[in-house]
């Protein structure tokens, strides 16, 4: 349903892109079906080699002197590797690689029940996160910590330890503010201005956010007809309306009810992922289902949050909906992996996982 809504939204402003997006949707469905068939346990065996491969690709993006035929910068960002028929974004695959590696490490272990035991899984998330920040891609890098924390919580990490990590992360993020690039600082400044009702930046650094909020409001509760929505989008010149800002197109066309429907569909994906984790007795599969479903929800929250002015513009796509091959296909790959976990019945003899007796453990 999300992908079909995405096709309709893209067709509102860029009808010439719909055939390519429809083709990529078929590719994503095939990839999801192929990954759903085998047991998810084979992904555990390749988790480390896959992470090494992805880290290598992320490094290639940052190496100066790489020919533009391979790495072509866009708007000052080096995020895509040209494969000829499609531009691949390694940071999208990095989300899956991080989830698989952390899940493989956490299965049947108790280290994460102690504060020092959280360091290794956090490092697994922070290394690719740092490389992605250098591209720069602040939006995608923000996804790794929610996925990591959700998996640690599902594996039985102590809440007080996770709260300390979150606090340290917030303080560390604040300390890194002086090192942000000028355009990233501008986006944060524009967001704060919007929240205060200050319109000084609406025709400058806050133009995209201001246009987006205007179009979201123009849709009202029930939206507009296709011709009116198309005219509103065309004459208001919303940048990146077919990918990063697709949620504004949805709200213009189908109103606040359309936006709520999108959020409801993502909540169903989260509930489905958590239900899959609950019925799975395989510790690896359980953590993978949690990590991927939380990652999809977190990406939706960040994307729609920046569209309605509650978060700074970060250049992040809306999964299943936005135009773009890497985003669409990787989102469907995530669904295929979750289905692989859901399709497997518990084995006759299986080891209990993630059940701890706090009275038997020494405090950390």
N, C-alpha and C positions, 0 to 999 in steps of 0.2 A: 504494500500500500504506500509506504514512504517513497519507494522508487517511482511508482506511477504518478504520485503527486509531484515528484521532482520533474518528471517529463512534462507534465502539464504546466508547471511553473516556468521551466526553461522555455517552453513554447510560447509563453506570454510575451517574452522580450527577445528571445533569440531562437526563432523557429528553425533556422538553418542548422542549429546544433542538436536538435532532437534525434535525427537518425543516428548520429555517432553515439550519443548517450544511450539510445536504445540498444545499439550493438554492444556497448560496454556492459549494459545491464545483463544481456544474454551471457556474456563472458563471465560476469560475476556469479550468475546463477549456476553455470556449469562448474565453476571453481568450487562453489559451495557444495554442490552435489558430490563432486569427486572427493572432497575432504571429509564429507559426512560418512562415506562408506567404510573406510578402514577404521580400526580401533585407534583412539586418540593417543594410545601409548607410544605409537611410533614417533609422534612429535616430540616426546620426551627424549628419545635417543638422538634426535638431531638438534635439540635446543641450543647446545653449546656451539656446534659448527655454524648454525644459522645466525647466532648472535655475532660470531667472529666475522662472518660474511657481511652482515649489515653494518657492523662497525667499520669494516674496510670501505664499504660504499660511502658511508658518511664522511670518512676521511678524504676520499677522492673528491668529494664535493668541495672540500676546503683547500685542497692543494692548489697553489697558484700555478698557472701555466698549462693547466689541462685545456685542450682545445675546446672551443665553443661548440663544435659539432657533437661533443660528448656532454659537456656541462655548459648550459647556456643560462647566464644570469638573467633574472627577470625582476625589474624594479629594485635592483641592487641585491637581490637574494639569490643564493646558490642552493637550490633545493631539488633540482630535477636532473636526472640522467637520461639522455636521449637514446632510446632503443630503436629508433628508426620509425616504427609504426606507432609508438606511444612514448610519452615522457613518464618515466618512473620516478616516484618520490620515495626514496629509501626511508624517510622518517615515518611514513605510513606503515611500512613493514616492520620498522623498529618497535612499534607498539605491540605487535604480535610476538616478536622475538623476546622482548622483555618479560611479557607474561609467561611465556613458555619456560624461560630460564629460571625465573623466580619460583614458579610452580614446581619445576624439577628439583630445585634446591630444597624447598620447604617440605617436601613429602617425607613423612615419618620422622622428621627432626624435631628436636625440642630447643635448639639454640635460640630461636626467636622468642622463647619465653623469658629470656634475660635481655637486659637492655643492650649489652654488647653484641648479642646475637642478631640484633636488627641491622647491624652495620653492613654485613655482606649483601643481603637483598637490597638494601638502600643503594649500595654502590652499584649493583647491577642496573638500577634505574638511573642513577645520577650520571654515569659515564655517557650513555647515548643522549641523555637529556642535555648535557653540556655541549656535545658536538652539534646538536640540533639548534641550541641557542646561538652558536657561532655562525649559523647560515645567513642571516638570523631568522629564527622561526619561534617566537615566544609562545604562540598559541599551542602548537603541537607539544612543545616541551612541558607545558603545564599539565598534560594528561598523565604523565608517568607516575607522579606521586599519588594521585587518587587511586590508580590501579594497584600500585604497590601497597598502600595502606589497607585497601580493601582485602587484598589477598593475605596480608599479615593478620588482619583482624579475623578473617575466616579460618586461618590456620591456628588461631588461639593465642596470638600475641596479647600481652597485657595492655589494657586500655590506658593505664597511667603512663606506660612507656611510649605508646603512640602519641599521647597528648604532649609529652615532652618533645618528641620529634617534630610534631606539628608546630609547636611554639618556636623551636629552634629554626625551623624552616621559614616561619614568618619573619623572625628577626633577621635571618640570613638574607631573605629576599629584600627586606628594607635596607640592609647594609649594601646590597648590590645596586641600589638605585643610581648612585653616581656613575656607575659603569655602563648604564644603558645607553644605547645609541640615541642620537638626537631625535630621530623620528619616533622612537619608542617613548621617550619622555614627552614628546608633543602629544602623542595619543592619550597618555595618562592625564596630562594637563587638560586636554580637551574634554575627557570624560568627566573630570571633577567640575569643570565649568558647566557642562550640561546638567549635572546633578544639582548645581546651585542655581540653575536658571539663567546663567550668564551666556549671552549669545555672541560674545565678542569674536569667537573662533569659528562661527558657523560658515563663513566663506573662506576659511583658511584651513588650519589643521583639523578643525572639527567638521569639515564639510560632509564627509561620508557619513559620519554618525548622525549629523543633523538631518541629512536627506533621508536616511534610513528611518529615523523616528517619525519624521513627517509623513512618510509613506505608510508606515505601520498605523499611524493614527487616521490616515485618509481612508483606510479600509473599513473603519468603524467596527460594528459588531458582526454584521453579516457579509461584508465585502462588497465588491463591485462587479459589474459584468465584465467580460473579457476585453471588450473594446475600451471601456473607461479605464480599467486597470492598466492596459497597455499604454494608453495616452498619458496617464499619470506617471508611469515609470519612464516613458520616453522624454517628457518635458521636464522632469525633475532631475534627470541625468545622474542616477545613482550609480557610482562606480562598482564594478564587480557584482552586478545584480544577479548574474547567472550562477555564481559559485559562492563566494563568502557571504553575500548579502541575500541569498535566496529566501531566507525567512521573511524579509521585508516584502518580497514579491508575493509570498503566500498570504501574508496579512493584508496586503493591498487587494489581492484577488478574492480571498475568502474570509477576510476580516478576523476579528479576535477569536471567533469560533474555530476558524481554520488553524490559527496558532495553537489554541488549546488542544485541538485534535492531534496536531503534530506531537505536542508534549505527551499526550495520552498514549500514542503509539510507542514512543520511546520508553515510557514507564512500563508498558506491556513487555517490551524487550528485556528490560531490567528484571521484571518479575519472572519472566520465562527463564532467564539465565540463573537467577537465584533458586528457582524451583528445580532446575536441572542440577545445580550444585547440591541441593538438599537431598535429592534422591540418589545421587551418585555415591558409591562407596569407594571409588578409586580416588585417592587423595590428589593425584596430579590432575585428573579431569575436573574434580570439584573446584580446585583453585583456578584452573584455566577458565571455567565457566564464570566464576565470580569476577576475575580480572577483566575479561573481554566485555562482559555486559556492563560493568561499571565504567569501563573506558568509553563505550559508546554513549552512555548517558552523560558522562562528564563532558564529552565533546559537544553534545547537543546543548548542554547548559551554557558552556562558554560561547558557542556560536550565537545562540539566541539572546544571551545576555548582552553581547556586544551590539546586536542589532537593535535592541530596545534601549540602549544607553546605560546599562548597569555595569558594563565591563568595557575596558579599552579595546579598540579595534586591534585584532591580532592576526587577521588573515587566515582564519580557520574555516574549513568547510563544514557543512551540515551533513552528517553521514547519510548515505542512501539517496539524498535529495539534491545536493549541489552538483553542478557540472564538473566533471573531472574523472579521468580513468583510474588513477591510483586510489583516490578516496572511495569511489564506488566499489571497485573490485575488492579492495582490502576489507571494506565493511562487510561484503558478502562472504569473504573468506572467514571472517570472525564468526558469522552466523553458521557457516558450515562446520566449523570446529565445535561450536556449542552443540549443534545437532549430533555430532559424532559422540559427544559425551552423553547426551540424552538417550541415544539409541542403544547404549550398552547396558545390559542387565548386570547386577552384582554377581561376581563369581561365587562358586559354592564355598570356597575357602578364601576369605579375605581378611586382611589385617585391619583392625580398627584404627582410624586416623583422627588426629586432632581432638582427642578427648583426654583432658589432663585433670589430675587431682591436685588442686592448689595446696591442700594440706600436706601432701607428700613431697612437695617441692620446696627447696630453700628459696627464700625471697632474694630478689636481685637488687 
